[in-house]
Amino acid sequence: MPAYRDYSKNKKRRRPSSQHIQLNKEISSSSSLAVVASLVNRNVGRMNIVNCITTLQRSAKLLMKSGNDVADGANVEGNSEDCGGGGGGPDELKRYGSQIHSVEERARELLSTDEEEACRARQVANGIWAIARICRLGHTLPEGLFSSLIRVGMKRMFEFKQQEVSSLLWAFGHMSGFIKNEQRKMVADALGCLDSTLSQAFVSRTTPQGISNTLWAFGRLSADAGFRLPHKMLSIFLSDALVKTEKNQFNAQELSNTIWACAKLSSVSLLSSASPSSPSRLGEGGKPILRAKLEELSSSVLSILKGEIRTQLTKQNLCNSVWSLAKLREAKLLQKLDFSLVGSPLDKEVVKSLCDLNAREATMIAWAYAQDEDGRERVSDIIATFHDSEGLSATQSVMLLWCCAKAQLESTLQIRQAIITIMRNLSAKKMDVQQFSALDVSNLMWALARLDAGMKEIKGNVMDHKSEEGIQSDSKEDKSRTCSTLYCDAKHILVPEAASRASEHIGDSVRSEPNLSSGIGQQMCGQTDVKHIANYVWALAKLGIRHHALEDKAEIIAGLRHEELNARDLANIAWGLAMLKGTSASRKTMENLAKTATFKFHDLNAQELSKFLWAMHKTRVVDKDLEDKASGITKLSFDFPWLSPKSTKVSLDSIPGGGRKLQNTGWNAQI
């Protein structure tokens, strides 16, 4: 979208009165929210737009200092330390919320008059920054003012300085989780304007803190599937971050934020793989340009974090950095840097802090070590310590289940008991599951599917609080039941609840299969990450539990957003649909999945290809291009000249879905 040009620059601006200037000085120098509220009560009716923005900005800064910051909801992938400082005062906000609301209303009214001319780029950036800060503490988003500020900002786009761009993007990152669709569209338009306006020369004059904050914001925005990050702007900021990293200009906090952003961005579809519709984003060797830049930046930052600067990391910085390392390794973005977690310099810092971790930090660290082949012992210790902790949230409980599944710890007695305790706690709190994010649901269903076979096979562990092999319980009912039974009972409560929540996330707009070639896909496909959709379907199939509403919606989305799926998710969703629906699976969806699988053929490993071919066979859908490509690696011929007759050849044809399931019958031999 082209940036708006401000044709009002040549208009004569109205100079502020001496009373407005004096009021602004008094607001800026206020030492407490009580003083600000007093000024608002006496002067709100005569404030100009600059006074209003200064009041909101000063209120936000004072709220940051008046108490401990409200932590980001601890999602399973970890959260970033706030860029720009901590603090926060929900109690203070409740006390003076009415005065803040009156200023917001005054500002909204002024922006609908000629006073809009006095609202320049600086006021737009400061106003949106203040709104983000205040709303993060629980204040209701002033939708009218927020929309008006974005509208004015798009007219002033060429006036923005580097610090103002950083503040604006940082605020957008903070607000991505709670703005509504109308405001989300306006933010997307503003990002489009910035993308067409910013240049490499402009960004190069941004401070290291500004670059770090901006990348952090991109990381936050990337978690919201409703946003499509601007390719050009992201590329420019990644390039400049690499330059500043190589010049050693980032401090410990900025390095932590930057590596966290790299980790969050590693899952963005622009980075992971090109699609048929975006060939121009490929660089040398066919690698996506953004992926190459992200790989180089990640390696550079982690090389620095191995050095002495790691001792300057706060506990939260350390947790974020360790989580980021694991996430980047999972995304295969550390090919240039052989960096094992266990035994690394960062690992030594973690060991020092293990006894001081809170529940959120512990789950982040557990997730990171679950990715490392040598990290099982660390994961086991964390789960044993925190699985029944009073401070453990439902989301964090899911994270620990996920870590158990990932690290394959269910074979140990202590961890089995921890798993059942976590599941029973979750099933007793249905309201928490009903509030889960799409990511929470995805991780819960994936973990249960991975744990299912091992947990169902547990025999003889009767629930007796006196038994060495039992889980402590005083319930007579519990004492007469096995661990396996209790696990299955909890599973059959949790999975339907989670599936219903997943269906809600996808939305009620997806009811029946649309014409997939009609171009209405983006309106119908919802905002849930396709990776989660693939996990939902795979888990239902693996667990053998049906949920028709979720299956039908997931099938539609798979057909609409097939290009966004990576190789693993392509195989999983195709296999899941085939297992659940068989020949009744949507033919159009399977054909679209096959088309993408053909394009990404070389990304599929042997197991993924086998699963995908089996799914096509099971649903009776034929894709000639895919079969032709597959035949090159599934059909082998051998000559045996010593046999009689000498022309004898043996041809080996792979059976789709063969191998482990069919044991040694995965190949047919023909002479």
Secondary structure, 3 states (H helix, E strand, C coil): CCCCCCCCCCCCCCCCCHHHHHHHHHHHCCCCHHHHHHHHHHHHHHCCHHHHHHHHHHHHHHHHHCCCCCCCCCCCCCCCCCCCCCCCCHHHHHHHHHHHHHHHHHHHHHCCCHHHHHCCHHHHHHHHHHHHHHHCCCCCCCHHHHHHHHHHHHHCHHHCCHHHHHHHHHHHHHHCCCCCHHHHHHHHHHHHHHHHHCCHHHHHCCCHHHHHHHHHHHHHHHCCCCCCCCHHHHHHHHHHHHHHHHCCCCCHHHHHHHHHHHHHHCCCHHHHCCCCCCHHHECHHHCEHHHHHHHHHHHHHHHHHCCHHHHHCCHHHHHHHHHHHHHHHHCCCCCCCCCCCCCCHHHHHHHHHHHHCCHHHHHHHHHHHHCCCCCHHHHHHHHHHHCCCCCCCHHHHHHHHHHHHHHCCCCCHHHHHHHHHHHHHHHCCHHHHCCCCHHHHHHHHHHHHHHHHHHHCCCCCECCCCCCCCCCCCCHHHHCCEHHHHHHHHHHHHHHHHHHHHHHHHCCCCCCCCCCCCCCHHHHCCCCCHHHHHHHHHHHHHHCCCCHHHHHHHHHHHHHCHHHCCHHHHHHHHHHHHHHHHHHCCHHHHHHHHHHHHHCHHHCCHHHHHHHHHHHHHHCCCCHHHHHHHHHHHEEEEECCCCCCCCCEEEEEECCCCCCCCHHHCEEEEC
